[in-house]
Amino acid sequence: MKMNEQLEKSEELLVKKEASEISATEENVLSSVEAGMDMPTEFMPLKATNPNIVEELIRQYRLNEAKPNQNLTTFCTTQMEPQATRLITEALNTNAIDKSEYPKTAAIEDNCVAMIGHMWNIPADEKFRDDFIGTSTVGSSEGCMLGGLAMLFTWKHRAQKAGLDIDDLHTHRPNLIIDSGYQVVWEKFCTYWGIEMRQVDLKHDELSMDVDKAMSMIDENTIGVVGIQGITYTGAVDDIKLLDEKLTVYNETHKDLPVHIHVDAAYCGFFAPFVDGFEPWDFRLKNVYSINVSGHKYGMVYPGVGWVVWRKNNPDFLPEEMRFAVAYLGKSVDSIAINFSHSGAQIVGQYYNLVRFGVQGFRAIMNNVRKVSEKLSKAIADTGYFSVLTDGSKLPIITWEMAKGVHTKWSLYDLQDQLLMHGWQVPAYPLPKDRQDEIVQRIVVRPAMSMTIADDFIADFHSAIEELNKKRLFD
Ligand SMILES: Cc1ncc(COP(=O)(O)O)c(C=O)c1O
């Protein structure tokens, strides 16, 4: 080989080597150019970036978020079985709304609605589609909106038939009755649709709806009453059985404008059917027309799924104008959803849980949840600093406030911050309307919280109190 050729060759090799070094360096996240730069926020970067680097940088970007299993604020699922996660991942690229293209996903959705309807005591001989109907939703919020809209439209039909001029909004503005511990979705619903929200104060001792007050608020413009089976802020339940009894009497004398119940069972809908201690609240009650639940709460699916079911045993359960026809296997079926495209993954995840755990599995899980709740609540009460308002013996929500006569230099907000230093998210907040001067703190006990995790929490809870007591001594 001539000298020149040799030189050229080694230069060529050097270039190749440099090139391979560069790419090897770029493969390494820490030595990459991007690791030394801020993450893009306002504008898309001009050039593409190595996928492994992007993956790791985004992982790092999310580093200081809550560890999901230590997030005791959320009702949402933080842990599913690997088999479920695999099924969900495989179904991510499906679109649940395309019922013809994904007929099995559509069938799975129907299976879930059927099982959930029966779980809420629709009699075994009543069939999905013939006797009851429902849909998956993105969460309870969409379920509440649909339940609320059905009440609005059916009221309009009844009111028109009864001769009310529903266009005269001064005299006939529709109203909805709900306890003041409602979740924000109901405020959205009323705002979006121009409905007057009539808030019933919480009963002082029970932290739930004062049913007599609710009844006194009803008039000809009432589209319905929402019973909350699991109040977000207090962990109590409305007495829907009593509400149903009173409405039955009311409806006997108001045959042209009867009032119905929608039950918002966002988190309790998958809990109450499996544990003791709940009065009938579901389709066993005559005036309960519809119920919503979040699949991603005690239905134990990752966030992104809810359900709403209407029972057809009454003439105006779900108005025609809310049922849009979509093609499905050469037929046409109802589409009731507000959202259009969304993945079928969560629906598949829900079906997995229903089939995998069955009634006995759900029962065992929810009873463990209750045991953990009771232990936590006792540990919190035993500190002597707090009075427990809801103790987890019914719903797995523990709320407490500072005990009367106990003087500390720290508040529940300080305790919230101190617990966060141990990684636990435990929110402190004021109670709803009329009791907003009372600050409470709350733990949501979810299936992912085993006794071991609860024991760790209790140890950290004691440490946090000790730390706060000491901290203030030096102030
Ligand atoms: C009683 C109640 N209704 C509705 C919702 C909204 O549920 P989602 O987050 O599933 O939309 C919640 C959420 O916590 C809730 O507690």
The ligand as an SDF file (V2000), in Angstrom:
LIG
                    3D

 16 16  0  0  0  0  0  0  0  0999 V2000
  -68.0750   11.2650   44.4640 C   0  0  0  0  0  0  0  0  0  0  0  0
  -67.2190   11.5040   43.2510 C   0  0  0  0  0  0  0  0  0  0  0  0
  -67.8180   11.7540   42.0610 N   0  0  0  0  0  0  0  0  0  0  0  0
  -67.1210   11.9500   40.9240 C   0  0  0  0  0  0  0  0  0  0  0  0
  -65.7390   11.9150   40.9300 C   0  0  0  0  0  0  0  0  0  0  0  0
  -64.9830   12.0980   39.6380 C   0  0  0  0  0  0  0  0  0  0  0  0
  -64.4210   10.8690   39.3210 O   0  0  0  0  0  0  0  0  0  0  0  0
  -63.3710   10.6400   38.1370 P   0  0  0  0  0  0  0  0  0  0  0  0
  -62.0640   11.0790   38.7030 O   0  0  0  0  0  0  0  0  0  0  0  0
  -63.4100    9.1680   37.9070 O   0  0  0  0  0  0  0  0  0  0  0  0
  -63.8000   11.4230   36.9610 O   0  0  0  0  0  0  0  0  0  0  0  0
  -65.0600   11.6630   42.1490 C   0  0  0  0  0  0  0  0  0  0  0  0
  -63.6050   11.6450   42.1990 C   0  0  0  0  0  0  0  0  0  0  0  0
  -62.9860   11.4270   43.2130 O   0  0  0  0  0  0  0  0  0  0  0  0
  -65.8180   11.4350   43.3310 C   0  0  0  0  0  0  0  0  0  0  0  0
  -65.2310   11.1790   44.5090 O   0  0  0  0  0  0  0  0  0  0  0  0
  1  2  1  0
  2  3  1  0
  2 15  2  0
  3  4  2  0
  4  5  1  0
  5  6  1  0
  5 12  2  0
  6  7  1  0
  7  8  1  0
  8  9  2  0
  8 10  1  0
  8 11  1  0
 12 13  1  0
 12 15  1  0
 13 14  2  0
 15 16  1  0
M  END
$$$$
